[in-house]
């Protein structure tokens, strides 16, 4: 009786946990599912009812030259941001392998952009750009904003990878006659390579999807999230659903690529 009595509350707790998880996932993913489903709706409205399946809205966005330009801008900005962030993050991660004064404070300051609200950082960078009389553009102010945002993530990913492997492997290589450059190329780099790739994919995804910081510093150019926002503000049609679905699909594809690479 006692075992059965203990089992009932446990089963009830399990059921409650499953219900809570289902509601939570529904809250997270129902808007995305709605967006994707109604991007195929054969109607001029972005809302129900369902009128039938169509690919019209996707054909329209892929034939839109302005949209293609915004996509190329987002793609280029994401690639450059990822490369710069991973390069700087790796150098900073290596610097933290040795003790130095103020190490803890500097570590916290490097992570501060992760905690700074995007709107605050966007306004601050806009004021700074105006103070120096500079013209905001895609690969000046916007690139600075994206790198400042993504750099802490790259640093953390590489830092974790770099400080977890056995450093005696490097010492063994140097004991066998390898210099520091050879040790890095043949021992250290292969060990941290998954972290570099994961950091690059993560930074690219963050940059590709970034809107708030971009809004304040983009100037006269467009990225894909900015173009989607302008579509919603001017003329909301099922094309907005299609553009949103493309952004979601592209971001998920990159995350899956990173997951597959890390598993291998």
C-alpha positions as CSV (number, residue, x, y, z in Angstrom):
1,X,0.0,0.0,0.0
2,X,2.8,2.4,0.9
3,X,4.6,1.8,-2.4
4,X,1.4,2.3,-4.3
5,X,0.6,5.4,-2.3
6,X,4.1,6.8,-3.1
7,X,3.7,5.9,-6.8
8,X,0.5,7.9,-7.3
9,X,2.0,11.4,-6.4
10,X,5.0,10.6,-8.5
11,X,2.8,9.7,-11.5
12,X,0.7,12.9,-11.0
13,X,3.9,14.9,-10.8
14,X,5.1,13.3,-14.1
15,X,1.8,14.1,-15.8
16,X,1.9,17.7,-14.5
17,X,5.5,18.0,-15.8
18,X,4.5,16.7,-19.2
19,X,1.5,19.1,-19.4
20,X,3.7,22.0,-18.4
21,X,6.4,21.1,-21.0
22,X,3.7,20.7,-23.7
23,X,2.2,24.1,-22.9
24,X,5.6,25.7,-22.8
25,X,6.7,24.3,-26.2
26,X,3.3,25.3,-27.7
27,X,3.8,28.8,-26.4
28,X,7.3,28.9,-28.0
29,X,6.7,27.3,-31.3
30,X,3.0,27.9,-32.2
31,X,3.7,31.4,-33.6
32,X,6.5,30.0,-35.8
33,X,4.3,27.1,-37.0
34,X,1.5,29.6,-37.7
35,X,3.9,31.8,-39.7
36,X,5.1,28.8,-41.8
37,X,1.7,27.3,-42.4
38,X,0.1,30.6,-43.6
39,X,3.0,31.4,-45.8
40,X,1.4,28.7,-48.1
41,X,-2.1,30.1,-47.8
42,X,-3.8,31.0,-51.1
43,X,-5.3,34.2,-49.8
44,X,-4.3,37.9,-49.8
45,X,-4.5,38.0,-46.0
46,X,-2.0,36.8,-43.4
47,X,-4.8,35.5,-41.2
48,X,-7.3,32.6,-41.4
49,X,-9.3,31.2,-43.0
50,X,-7.3,28.7,-45.1
51,X,-8.0,29.1,-48.8
52,X,-5.8,26.4,-50.2
53,X,-2.1,25.6,-50.8
54,X,0.1,27.9,-53.0
55,X,3.7,28.7,-53.6
56,X,2.8,32.1,-55.0
57,X,4.2,34.1,-52.1
58,X,7.6,32.3,-52.3
59,X,7.8,32.9,-56.0
60,X,7.2,36.6,-55.5
61,X,9.8,37.1,-52.8
62,X,12.5,35.1,-54.7
63,X,11.8,37.4,-57.8
64,X,12.1,40.5,-55.7
65,X,15.5,42.2,-56.4
66,X,15.4,44.4,-53.3
67,X,14.8,41.3,-51.1
68,X,17.6,39.5,-52.7
69,X,19.9,42.4,-52.0
70,X,18.8,42.5,-48.4
71,X,19.5,38.7,-48.1
72,X,23.0,39.2,-49.6
73,X,23.7,42.0,-47.1
74,X,22.6,39.8,-44.2
75,X,24.7,36.9,-45.5
76,X,27.8,39.0,-46.0
77,X,27.4,40.8,-42.7
78,X,26.9,37.5,-40.9
79,X,30.0,35.9,-42.5
80,X,32.3,38.9,-41.7
81,X,30.9,39.2,-38.2
82,X,31.5,35.5,-37.5
83,X,35.1,35.6,-38.9
84,X,36.0,38.7,-36.9
85,X,34.3,37.6,-33.7
86,X,35.9,34.1,-33.8
87,X,39.4,35.5,-34.6
88,X,39.2,38.0,-31.8
89,X,37.5,35.6,-29.4
90,X,40.2,33.0,-30.0
91,X,43.0,35.4,-29.3
92,X,41.3,36.6,-26.1
93,X,40.7,33.0,-25.0
94,X,44.4,32.2,-25.4
95,X,45.3,35.3,-23.4
96,X,43.3,33.9,-20.5
97,X,45.5,30.8,-20.3
98,X,48.0,32.8,-18.3
99,X,47.5,34.7,-15.1
100,X,47.6,38.5,-15.2
101,X,46.4,41.4,-13.0
102,X,42.6,42.2,-13.2
103,X,41.9,38.9,-15.0
104,X,38.4,38.5,-13.3
105,X,37.4,42.1,-14.0
106,X,38.4,41.9,-17.7
107,X,36.6,38.6,-18.1
108,X,33.4,40.2,-16.7
109,X,33.8,43.2,-19.0
110,X,34.1,41.0,-22.0
111,X,30.7,39.5,-21.3
112,X,29.0,42.8,-20.6
113,X,27.7,43.2,-24.2
114,X,25.7,40.0,-23.7
115,X,23.8,41.7,-20.8
116,X,23.4,45.1,-22.3
117,X,19.9,45.7,-23.9
118,X,20.1,45.9,-27.6
119,X,18.2,49.2,-27.7
120,X,20.6,50.8,-25.2
121,X,23.6,49.7,-27.2
122,X,22.1,50.8,-30.5
123,X,21.3,54.3,-29.2
124,X,24.8,54.6,-27.7
125,X,26.5,53.6,-30.9
126,X,24.4,55.9,-32.9
127,X,25.3,58.9,-30.6
128,X,29.0,57.9,-30.8
129,X,28.9,57.7,-34.6
130,X,27.2,61.2,-34.7
131,X,29.8,62.6,-32.3
132,X,32.6,61.7,-34.7
133,X,30.6,62.8,-37.7
134,X,30.7,59.4,-39.4
135,X,28.1,58.1,-41.8
136,X,26.5,54.8,-40.7
137,X,26.6,52.0,-43.2
138,X,26.6,48.2,-43.4
139,X,30.3,47.5,-43.0
140,X,31.1,50.3,-40.6
141,X,28.6,51.0,-37.8
142,X,26.5,47.9,-38.4
143,X,29.5,45.6,-38.5
144,X,30.9,47.2,-35.2
145,X,27.5,46.7,-33.6
146,X,27.2,43.0,-34.7
147,X,30.8,42.1,-33.7
148,X,30.4,43.7,-30.3
149,X,27.3,41.7,-29.8
150,X,28.6,38.3,-31.1
151,X,32.2,38.5,-29.8
152,X,31.4,37.5,-26.2
153,X,29.6,34.3,-27.5
154,X,32.5,33.4,-29.7
155,X,34.9,34.0,-26.8
156,X,32.9,31.8,-24.4
157,X,32.6,28.9,-26.9
158,X,36.4,28.9,-27.7
159,X,37.3,29.6,-24.0
160,X,35.4,26.5,-22.9
161,X,36.9,24.3,-25.5
162,X,40.4,25.7,-25.0
163,X,40.4,25.2,-21.2
164,X,39.0,21.7,-21.1
165,X,41.5,19.7,-23.0
166,X,44.6,18.2,-21.4
167,X,47.5,20.7,-21.8
168,X,50.0,17.9,-21.3
169,X,49.3,17.0,-24.9
170,X,51.0,20.3,-25.9
171,X,53.8,19.7,-23.5
172,X,54.4,16.3,-24.9
173,X,54.6,17.6,-28.4
174,X,57.2,20.2,-27.4
175,X,59.1,17.6,-25.5
176,X,59.3,15.6,-28.7
177,X,60.9,18.6,-30.5
178,X,57.9,20.6,-31.9
179,X,58.1,24.4,-31.6
180,X,55.2,26.5,-30.5
181,X,53.8,27.1,-34.0
182,X,54.0,23.4,-34.9
183,X,52.4,22.4,-31.6
184,X,49.5,24.8,-32.3
185,X,49.1,23.6,-35.8
186,X,49.2,19.9,-35.1
187,X,47.9,19.6,-31.6
188,X,46.0,22.7,-30.3
189,X,44.2,23.7,-33.4
190,X,42.6,20.3,-34.2
191,X,41.5,20.1,-30.6
192,X,39.8,23.5,-30.5
193,X,38.5,23.3,-34.2
194,X,35.0,22.1,-33.2
195,X,34.8,25.1,-30.9
196,X,35.9,27.5,-33.6
197,X,33.3,26.1,-36.0
198,X,30.5,26.1,-33.4
199,X,31.4,29.7,-32.5
200,X,31.4,30.8,-36.1
201,X,28.0,29.2,-36.8
202,X,26.6,30.7,-33.6
203,X,27.9,34.2,-34.4
204,X,26.7,34.0,-37.9
205,X,23.2,33.0,-36.8
206,X,23.0,35.8,-34.2
207,X,24.2,38.4,-36.8
208,X,21.9,37.1,-39.5
209,X,18.8,37.5,-37.3
210,X,19.8,40.7,-35.5
211,X,17.3,43.5,-35.7
212,X,17.3,45.9,-32.8
213,X,21.0,47.0,-32.9
214,X,20.8,47.0,-36.8
215,X,17.8,49.3,-36.7
216,X,19.8,52.1,-35.1
217,X,23.0,51.9,-37.1
218,X,22.2,50.5,-40.6
219,X,22.0,53.8,-42.4
220,X,20.4,53.7,-45.9
221,X,21.0,49.9,-46.5
222,X,18.9,46.9,-45.7
223,X,19.3,43.5,-44.1
224,X,16.7,40.7,-44.3
225,X,15.2,41.4,-40.8
226,X,15.1,45.1,-41.6
227,X,13.4,44.4,-44.9
228,X,10.8,42.1,-43.2
229,X,10.1,44.9,-40.7
230,X,9.5,47.4,-43.5
231,X,7.2,45.0,-45.2
232,X,5.1,44.6,-42.1
233,X,5.0,48.3,-41.5
234,X,3.9,49.3,-45.0
235,X,1.9,46.4,-46.5
236,X,1.4,43.2,-44.6
237,X,0.8,40.4,-47.1
238,X,1.5,36.7,-47.0
239,X,4.9,37.6,-48.4
240,X,5.9,38.6,-44.9
241,X,5.0,35.1,-43.7
242,X,7.2,33.7,-46.6
243,X,10.1,35.9,-45.7
244,X,9.8,35.0,-42.0
245,X,9.7,31.3,-42.9
246,X,12.9,31.7,-45.0
247,X,14.7,33.4,-42.2
248,X,13.6,30.6,-39.8
249,X,14.6,27.9,-42.2
250,X,18.0,29.4,-43.0
251,X,18.8,29.9,-39.3
252,X,17.8,26.3,-38.4
253,X,19.8,24.9,-41.3
254,X,23.0,26.6,-39.9
255,X,22.2,25.3,-36.4
256,X,21.8,21.8,-37.7
257,X,25.0,22.0,-39.7
258,X,26.8,23.0,-36.5
259,X,25.2,20.2,-34.5
260,X,26.2,17.6,-37.1
261,X,29.8,18.9,-37.2
262,X,30.1,18.8,-33.4
263,X,28.8,15.3,-33.2
264,X,31.3,14.1,-35.8
